[in-house]
C-alpha cells in the first residue's frame, strides 16, 4: 500500500516475511495451550486462533527492525504482513481491555502516518518499536505469551 512515494520496495522481502509467518503459525510455534495459554480468543462469538496472531507479531519484529534500517521499505512488509492481524488483535482486546486496544490503535496510527510521509521521518523506527510493544502488551493482557524477537 505505497501511497504517493513512486518507489517500489523489493517484493521478495515482504513475501518472504509473510511466508515465514505462515510457516511459523503452521508449525504451531507458540500455538497456545502451553501453561494454560489459550489456543484461540473470542471475537463476537467467533474464535480467533492464537498461532497466526503470534506469527504475525513475529513478522512485526522484522518490520520494526526494517523501519530503523530502511523506513521507506517498511510499509510493504507491514501492509502485506501484520497490519490486518494487528487490527484483529485490537478488536479482540476492545471488549475487555479497552485501554490496551486504544493504545495499540494509537501506536498503529502513528506508525502508519510515518509510512505515508515521503521520506518517512526519523521517528519511523521508534514508532514501529512502540507499535510492537503495544502489540506485545495486548497479547499479555489476553494471557498469551508474545513471540520473542
Residue frames relative to the residue before (quaternion, step in Angstrom):
aa qw qx qy qz dx dy dz
X 1.0000 0.0000 0.0000 0.0000 0.00 0.00 0.00
X 0.1025 0.8030 -0.5755 0.1165 3.55 0.59 1.08
X 0.1216 -0.8143 0.5670 0.0266 3.54 -0.70 1.04
X 0.8935 -0.0384 0.0062 0.4473 3.49 -0.57 1.19
X 0.5459 0.6392 -0.4188 0.3435 3.63 1.11 0.11
X 0.3382 -0.7586 0.4961 0.2532 3.57 1.10 -0.62
X 0.6339 0.4955 -0.3290 0.4944 3.59 1.27 -0.07
X 0.1829 -0.7550 0.6160 0.1304 3.55 -1.19 0.55
X 0.2892 -0.7507 0.5631 0.1891 3.59 -0.57 1.06
X 0.6622 -0.5069 0.3557 0.4220 3.56 -1.20 0.37
X 0.4104 -0.7196 0.5132 0.2243 3.54 -0.76 1.11
X 0.5911 0.6154 -0.3670 0.3705 3.57 1.03 -0.75
X 0.6504 0.5230 -0.3326 0.4392 3.61 0.92 -0.81
X 0.6801 0.4801 -0.2922 0.4707 3.58 0.83 -0.96
X 0.6550 0.5105 -0.3088 0.4637 3.57 0.96 -0.85
X 0.6565 0.5113 -0.3119 0.4586 3.57 0.95 -0.85
X 0.6675 0.4991 -0.3117 0.4564 3.59 0.95 -0.80
X 0.6362 0.5055 -0.3327 0.4785 3.58 1.02 -0.74
X 0.6417 0.5168 -0.3214 0.4668 3.59 0.97 -0.84
X 0.6208 0.5382 -0.3337 0.4621 3.58 1.05 -0.75
X 0.6647 0.5023 -0.3090 0.4587 3.57 0.89 -0.90
X 0.6454 0.5058 -0.3245 0.4715 3.58 0.95 -0.83
X 0.6497 0.5187 -0.3127 0.4594 3.57 0.99 -0.82
X 0.6365 0.5175 -0.3251 0.4705 3.57 0.98 -0.83
X 0.6752 0.4876 -0.2986 0.4660 3.57 0.90 -0.89
X 0.6667 0.5119 -0.3077 0.4459 3.58 0.93 -0.86
X 0.6785 0.4797 -0.2911 0.4742 3.57 1.06 -0.69
X 0.4862 -0.6886 0.4226 0.3329 3.57 1.25 -0.14
X 0.3211 0.7387 -0.5351 0.2548 3.60 1.14 0.36
X 0.8260 0.0167 -0.0564 0.5606 3.55 -0.51 1.17
X 0.2754 0.8223 -0.4635 0.1820 3.57 1.15 0.56
X 0.6282 -0.5539 0.3455 0.4232 3.58 1.15 0.03
X 0.7310 0.4477 -0.3453 0.3821 3.50 -1.43 0.02
X 0.5222 0.5871 -0.4441 0.4305 3.61 1.19 -0.02
X 0.8498 -0.0018 -0.0340 0.5261 3.56 -0.84 1.00
X 0.7335 -0.4466 0.2385 0.4535 3.56 0.93 0.87
X 0.4158 0.7068 -0.4752 0.3191 3.58 1.24 0.14
X 0.4803 -0.6869 0.4527 0.3043 3.62 -0.88 0.84
X 0.4437 -0.6674 0.5315 0.2744 3.56 -1.21 0.60
X 0.7954 0.0355 -0.0204 0.6048 3.55 1.17 -0.55
X 0.3342 -0.7302 0.5725 0.1657 3.53 -1.33 0.39
X 0.4634 -0.6947 0.4825 0.2642 3.57 -1.15 0.59
X 0.0685 0.7572 -0.6478 0.0480 3.51 -1.13 0.81
X 0.8275 -0.2169 0.0975 0.5086 3.57 -0.35 1.28
X 0.7581 -0.3935 0.1968 0.4813 3.55 0.87 0.97
X 0.6311 0.4890 -0.3231 0.5082 3.58 1.31 -0.02
X 0.3643 -0.7133 0.5546 0.2255 3.56 -1.09 0.70
X 0.1666 -0.7712 0.6110 0.0646 3.57 -0.89 1.02
X 0.3804 -0.7405 0.5015 0.2355 3.63 -0.53 1.12
X 0.4765 -0.6898 0.4803 0.2578 3.56 -1.02 0.89
X 0.6233 0.6029 -0.3518 0.3526 3.60 0.86 -0.93
X 0.6921 0.4514 -0.3166 0.4659 3.66 0.77 -0.82
X 0.6025 0.5451 -0.3630 0.4561 3.61 1.05 -0.66
X 0.6753 0.4814 -0.2941 0.4751 3.56 0.90 -0.93
X 0.6213 0.5457 -0.3367 0.4503 3.57 1.05 -0.72
X 0.6825 0.4747 -0.2865 0.4762 3.56 0.97 -0.84
X 0.6160 0.5147 -0.3611 0.4746 3.60 1.10 -0.51
X 0.5807 0.5419 -0.3764 0.4770 3.60 1.14 -0.50
X 0.6347 0.4991 -0.3249 0.4924 3.60 1.06 -0.71
X 0.6118 0.5487 -0.3529 0.4472 3.61 1.05 -0.70
X 0.5656 0.5707 -0.3826 0.4560 3.58 1.14 -0.54
X 0.6740 0.4818 -0.2857 0.4816 3.58 0.95 -0.89
X 0.6135 0.5397 -0.3447 0.4621 3.60 1.05 -0.75
X 0.6537 0.5112 -0.3203 0.4569 3.60 0.91 -0.86
X 0.6430 0.5010 -0.3274 0.4778 3.60 0.96 -0.80
X 0.6678 0.5028 -0.3005 0.4594 3.56 0.92 -0.91
X 0.6272 0.5562 -0.3392 0.4269 3.60 1.01 -0.76
X 0.6387 0.4896 -0.3249 0.4968 3.58 1.18 -0.48
X 0.7426 0.4286 -0.2225 0.4641 3.57 0.88 -0.95
X 0.8011 0.0141 0.0560 0.5957 3.60 0.98 -0.89
X 0.1592 -0.8415 0.5068 0.0981 3.60 0.42 1.18
X 0.6569 0.5225 -0.3225 0.4376 3.60 0.97 -0.79
X 0.7075 0.4614 -0.2643 0.4655 3.59 1.11 -0.57
X 0.5439 0.6656 -0.3860 0.3349 3.58 1.23 -0.28
X 0.5870 0.6237 -0.3876 0.3410 3.60 1.06 -0.57
X 0.6533 0.5112 -0.3353 0.4466 3.60 0.86 -0.80
X 0.6486 0.5079 -0.3107 0.4742 3.57 0.95 -0.87
X 0.6624 0.5157 -0.2981 0.4542 3.57 0.97 -0.86
X 0.7391 0.4301 -0.2489 0.4549 3.58 0.72 -1.04
X 0.6805 0.4472 -0.2912 0.5021 3.61 1.11 -0.54
X 0.7239 0.4186 -0.2314 0.4971 3.57 1.24 -0.36
X 0.9002 0.0275 -0.0107 0.4345 3.55 -0.62 -1.16
X 0.4036 0.7550 -0.4640 0.2276 3.62 1.15 -0.31
X 0.7364 0.4173 -0.2499 0.4702 3.61 0.59 -1.10
X 0.6423 0.5262 -0.3265 0.4516 3.59 1.02 -0.75
X 0.6302 0.5201 -0.3419 0.4641 3.59 1.07 -0.62
X 0.6191 0.5079 -0.3449 0.4896 3.59 1.07 -0.64
X 0.6316 0.5259 -0.3237 0.4688 3.57 1.01 -0.79
X 0.6355 0.5216 -0.3204 0.4706 3.58 0.97 -0.85
X 0.6485 0.5114 -0.3186 0.4652 3.60 0.93 -0.86
X 0.6542 0.5070 -0.3142 0.4651 3.60 1.00 -0.79
X 0.6433 0.5051 -0.3222 0.4767 3.60 1.01 -0.78
X 0.6713 0.5099 -0.2918 0.4519 3.58 1.00 -0.79
X 0.5764 0.6785 -0.3655 0.2717 3.57 0.95 -0.93
X 0.7008 0.4845 -0.3300 0.4064 3.67 0.67 -0.88
X 0.8311 0.2339 -0.1092 0.4925 3.61 0.80 -0.89
X 0.7665 0.2553 -0.1208 0.5768 3.56 1.28 -0.31
X 0.0555 -0.8632 0.5018 0.0049 3.54 0.79 1.12
X 0.6561 0.5212 -0.3318 0.4333 3.62 0.87 -0.84
X 0.6719 0.4808 -0.3012 0.4760 3.60 0.93 -0.85
X 0.6227 0.5354 -0.3367 0.4607 3.59 1.04 -0.76
X 0.6722 0.4956 -0.2876 0.4689 3.56 0.90 -0.95
X 0.6530 0.5124 -0.3149 0.4602 3.59 0.93 -0.86
X 0.6369 0.5209 -0.3209 0.4691 3.58 1.03 -0.80
X 0.6879 0.4740 -0.2888 0.4676 3.59 0.85 -0.92
X 0.6242 0.5284 -0.3388 0.4651 3.60 1.04 -0.70
X 0.6618 0.4928 -0.3022 0.4773 3.59 0.96 -0.88
X 0.6362 0.5230 -0.3297 0.4616 3.58 1.02 -0.77
X 0.6388 0.5308 -0.3207 0.4553 3.57 0.97 -0.86
X 0.6529 0.5126 -0.3186 0.4576 3.61 0.90 -0.89
X 0.6738 0.4883 -0.2952 0.4695 3.58 0.91 -0.92
X 0.6655 0.4962 -0.3093 0.4639 3.60 0.91 -0.86
X 0.6213 0.5240 -0.3500 0.4657 3.61 1.03 -0.66
X 0.6121 0.5339 -0.3465 0.4693 3.59 1.06 -0.71
X 0.6812 0.5133 -0.2912 0.4333 3.57 0.89 -0.96
X 0.6458 0.5354 -0.3166 0.4427 3.58 1.16 -0.56
X 0.6346 0.5449 -0.3332 0.4351 3.60 1.17 -0.46
X 0.1844 -0.7696 0.6040 0.0942 3.55 -1.14 0.72
X 0.4814 -0.3996 -0.7438 0.2352 1.52 -0.84 2.33
X 0.6360 -0.5026 0.3889 0.4378 3.59 -1.21 0.29
X 0.5181 -0.6647 0.4356 0.3162 3.61 -0.97 0.76
X 0.6703 -0.5057 0.3665 0.4007 3.55 -1.28 0.29
X 0.6114 0.5705 -0.3419 0.4288 3.59 1.22 -0.39
X 0.4236 0.7431 -0.4501 0.2566 3.62 1.22 -0.19
X 0.6727 0.4917 -0.2987 0.4653 3.59 0.89 -0.88
X 0.6587 0.5014 -0.2988 0.4748 3.56 0.97 -0.87
X 0.6621 0.4901 -0.3087 0.4754 3.58 0.99 -0.78
X 0.6116 0.5235 -0.3473 0.4809 3.61 1.11 -0.61
X 0.6288 0.5260 -0.3293 0.4685 3.59 1.02 -0.78
X 0.6520 0.5096 -0.3104 0.4678 3.59 1.00 -0.86
X 0.6392 0.5142 -0.3244 0.4710 3.59 1.00 -0.78
X 0.6400 0.5136 -0.3211 0.4728 3.57 0.97 -0.81
X 0.6614 0.5116 -0.3047 0.4561 3.59 0.92 -0.90
X 0.6695 0.4821 -0.3081 0.4738 3.61 0.92 -0.86
X 0.6133 0.5418 -0.3419 0.4619 3.59 1.10 -0.66
X 0.6596 0.4945 -0.2965 0.4822 3.56 0.95 -0.90
X 0.6175 0.5373 -0.3352 0.4665 3.59 1.05 -0.79
X 0.6415 0.5403 -0.3165 0.4432 3.55 1.00 -0.83
X 0.6513 0.4959 -0.3199 0.4771 3.57 0.93 -0.85
X 0.6478 0.5212 -0.3264 0.4496 3.59 0.92 -0.87
X 0.6272 0.5379 -0.3371 0.4512 3.60 1.01 -0.77
X 0.7051 0.4324 -0.2435 0.5065 3.56 1.17 -0.62
X 0.4956 -0.6841 0.3969 0.3589 3.56 1.34 0.26
X 0.5042 0.5943 -0.4398 0.4462 3.56 1.13 0.79
X 0.3957 -0.7143 0.5261 0.2374 3.57 -0.82 1.01
X 0.3852 -0.7335 0.5032 0.2457 3.61 -0.68 1.01
X 0.5661 -0.5797 0.4458 0.3805 3.59 -1.17 0.43
X 0.4713 -0.6340 0.5180 0.3279 3.56 -1.20 0.44
X 0.3606 -0.7287 0.5354 0.2287 3.54 -1.10 0.61
